[in-house]
Amino acid sequence: MVDVVVVGAGVNGLCVASELRQRGLDVEVWARDDSMATVSAVAGAIWFPFLAEPRERVLGWSAVTFQRLATLARRRDCGIAMAPVTATFAEAAPDLWWAPAAGPIERLPAAAVRAPCRSAIRTVVPIVDVPVHLAWLRAHVESQGVRFVPRVLASFAPAFAVARTVVNCAGLGAAALCADASLVPVRGQVVLVERSGDVPAWIDDSGLPPFYAIPRSTDVVLGGTAQRGDADLQPRIADTEAILAGIGERVPQLREVVVRGVKVGLRPYRPTVRVELEPRPEGRLVHDYGHGGSGWTLAWGCAAEVADFVVG
Ligand SMILES: Cc1cc2nc3c(=O)[nH]c(=O)nc-3n(C[C@H](O)[C@H](O)[C@H](O)COP(=O)(O)OP(=O)(O)OC[C@H]3O[C@@H](n4cnc5c(N)ncnc54)[C@H](O)[C@@H]3O)c2cc1C
């Protein structure tokens, strides 16, 4: 027997496994796809709450995750940097409801704002260089003593056969595992371009689609799209062209770019992120899925709450 089976090896499954192991439990991670082949591997990934509700809980989870990522950023080997980001908004006085979870925020002068946006801020946030950090996190969790098992589940029954506690971090896979019709894909396409020189992190939060530029160690992630209910994993030329044009208009340093690749991921969106304990006759099922566009922004906070359910 095992204390806990965690289903899923994306950012949420890894953080939960790490947190539970830290609290002394024997943990296995069962997953169809290895970490580097998940939606988590496609993300930007910048700390910035987007497409995730409810705000009161998102605020708490994102605050915990901000601090955790900021602490990790002090290490040189794990692919996280604290970096300034400029965010622009449609409103003259945007509702920065997530501000208590972040660091100091500087409001930029009107001259720095380009129409149709009406305001802009600058703040320092964690930016995750996903290829580096996900590999680091996967190895770190393994070094803690967590075992990884390749496994495709059609139900939680096989997991309950070996553990009294199962944590559901299956991302979009939870739709079938839990018959949850409220969980839908929100398609995201990104364009990876060569990084030359100093490139600012930049987010246009004035409405869908979200335009963003996220510099990493060797490239820059340009986005994006947010196509609800669209599960097409094929890159689209029209999306690539719209992203390059949109970013080129907004960030002068990115007008001329060399494209290295295009990726598509499906954000697991739910009207509310589901972090919840569901008692079952065969044991305890703890849900941790439906993080929408904020999985990297919320993962450590959600994992701590999951661990409280399991251990508390
Ligand atoms: C283009 C794009 C940009 C993004 N940018 C950001 C960003 O800047 N900041 C941010 O915070 N978030 C961002 N996100 C969102 C973030 O990537 C997701 O919220 C997050 O990756 C979800 O992680 P997860 O671990 O829940 O799911 P996933 O990463 O999808 O992992 C799910 C795991 O469950 C496994 N699984 C599923 N079904 C089964 C089954 N039946 N049996 C066994 N295993 C199963 C899978 O194999 C996988 O291992 C972005 C997403 C996209 C697509």
The ligand as an ORCA input file, in Angstrom:
! r2SCAN-3c Opt
* xyz 0 1
  C      -0.435     28.818    -23.967
  C      -0.569     28.761    -22.464
  C       0.022     29.749    -21.699
  C      -0.104     29.711    -20.312
  N       0.512     30.685    -19.576
  C       0.422     30.658    -18.223
  C       1.085     31.637    -17.452
  O       1.776     32.521    -17.967
  N       0.943     31.564    -16.090
  C       0.198     30.607    -15.467
  O       0.085     30.616    -14.245
  N      -0.446     29.651    -16.194
  C      -0.359     29.669    -17.551
  N      -1.020     28.723    -18.299
  C      -1.920     27.781    -17.624
  C      -1.196     26.577    -17.037
  O      -0.302     26.056    -17.994
  C      -2.212     25.500    -16.626
  O      -3.169     26.047    -15.748
  C      -1.488     24.373    -15.903
  O      -0.457     23.858    -16.728
  C      -2.405     23.229    -15.518
  O      -1.583     22.296    -14.852
  P      -2.111     20.902    -14.357
  O      -0.978     20.265    -13.631
  O      -3.389     21.080    -13.617
  O      -2.486     20.102    -15.701
  P      -1.534     19.473    -16.863
  O      -0.264     20.217    -17.004
  O      -2.430     19.367    -18.055
  O      -1.221     18.032    -16.328
  C      -2.235     17.047    -16.219
  C      -1.604     15.698    -15.895
  O      -2.667     14.739    -15.698
  C      -2.412     13.592    -16.496
  N      -3.683     12.934    -16.829
  C      -4.784     13.490    -17.378
  N      -5.746     12.570    -17.530
  C      -5.236     11.400    -17.060
  C      -5.747     10.080    -16.956
  N      -6.984      9.763    -17.344
  N      -4.932      9.097    -16.427
  C      -3.665      9.399    -16.027
  N      -3.132     10.640    -16.102
  C      -3.922     11.637    -16.609
  C      -1.679     14.146    -17.706
  O      -1.011     13.111    -18.393
  C      -0.734     15.134    -17.010
  O       0.388     14.443    -16.486
  C      -0.871     28.703    -19.681
  C      -1.446     27.700    -20.466
  C      -1.294     27.730    -21.847
  C      -1.904     26.618    -22.665
*
